Amino acid sequence: MKEMYFDIATAILAAISAYLWAKSARVDFNFGYDMGQFLNEAMKKASKLNAHAAGFAAAAAVAQVLKPAWGYFFGFAD
């Protein structure tokens, strides 16, 4: 039963990551004459969302790596 917590954590972290990447993909980039400041802010926003999404994806991967290690060293027996 305890090993299921790692799977649940992975699913939640991966879902958060996917949400943040989808939100990043929907950042509005308007191009045109004298749009430097607006474009700069949009790129900063997309970059921050991508960084957070990558962090959650990494945490999901770590959760899956820890699952067999936890089972090996501590066991899953109640």
C-alpha positions in Angstrom: 0.0 0.0 0.0 2.8 2.4 0.8 4.4 2.1 -2.6 1.2 3.5 -4.0 2.0 6.9 -2.4 5.0 7.2 -4.7 2.8 6.6 -7.7 0.2 9.2 -6.5 2.9 11.7 -5.8 4.4 11.1 -9.3 1.0 11.6 -10.9 0.2 14.8 -9.0 3.6 16.3 -9.7 3.4 15.3 -13.4 -0.1 16.9 -13.7 1.2 20.1 -12.1 4.1 20.1 -14.5 1.8 19.6 -17.5 -0.5 22.3 -16.4 2.4 24.8 -16.0 3.8 23.9 -19.5 0.3 24.3 -21.0 0.0 27.7 -19.3 3.4 28.7 -20.6 2.4 27.7 -24.1 -0.6 30.1 -23.9 1.4 33.2 -22.9 0.4 35.9 -25.4 3.4 37.2 -27.5 2.3 40.3 -29.4 4.8 41.4 -32.0 5.0 44.7 -33.7 6.5 48.1 -33.7 7.9 49.2 -30.3 6.7 46.1 -28.4 10.1 45.5 -26.7 8.9 46.0 -23.1 5.7 43.9 -23.5 7.6 41.2 -25.3 10.3 41.2 -22.6 7.6 40.7 -19.9 5.9 37.9 -21.8 9.2 36.1 -22.3 10.0 36.4 -18.6 6.6 35.0 -17.7 6.9 32.1 -20.1 10.4 31.4 -18.8 9.3 31.3 -15.2 6.4 29.0 -16.0 8.8 26.7 -17.9 11.3 26.6 -15.1 8.6 25.7 -12.5 7.2 23.0 -14.8 10.7 21.5 -15.3 11.1 21.5 -11.5 7.9 19.6 -11.0 8.8 17.1 -13.8 12.1 16.6 -12.1 10.4 16.0 -8.7 8.1 13.4 -10.4 11.2 11.6 -11.8 12.8 11.6 -8.3 9.6 10.2 -6.8 9.8 7.3 -9.2 13.5 6.7 -8.5 12.9 6.8 -4.8 10.1 4.2 -5.0 12.4 1.1 -5.5 15.1 2.5 -3.3 12.6 3.0 -0.4 11.3 -0.5 -0.9 14.8 -1.9 -0.9 16.1 -0.1 2.2 13.0 0.2 4.3 10.5 -2.3 2.8 6.9 -1.6 2.2 5.6 -4.0 4.8 3.2 -2.5 7.3 
